[in-house]
Structures are given as structure tokens and as C-alpha cells.
């Protein structure tokens, strides 16, 4: 397939793409460097839950994580 045919094929697929796919394509090619990242409701909820968990102190420091890993490796 020559480059012109390939470009036409890609253009045709983009014209028929869903909104979600278009967002993925734009992210992939960085078509809009000023574009904001748009998260799905599920992604946004997961991010908010993670932020809340962190703010409540539910995390390990690097030092504690390393100690846990070393303990697990010895067992």
C-alpha cells in the first residue's frame, strides 16, 4: 500500500471513529498539546478515591515499603 492509499485509509477510519477512539487518537499523536485529559466517570471516581485514601494517610513510605519487601523476600 502506498503512502497516499494509507493516508486515505486512515482518514476514512478517523471519520467513522467513535468519540472515545478520537480522544485516544488525539492523545496518541498529541494533536492538541493544550488539550485537557478527559477521564471517564469510572476513572475519575478511582482517582478521587485514591486521593482521599492518600489524604487519610493510607500509603507506605518508600522506607516502609522497602522494609516490607525485604521481609517478604526472607520468608
Protein Blocks (a to p, Z undefined) as FASTA:
>chain_A
ZZklmmmmmmmmmmmpcfklmmmmmmmnomalmbccdddfklmmmmmmmmmmmmnopacd
fklmmmmmmmmmmZZ
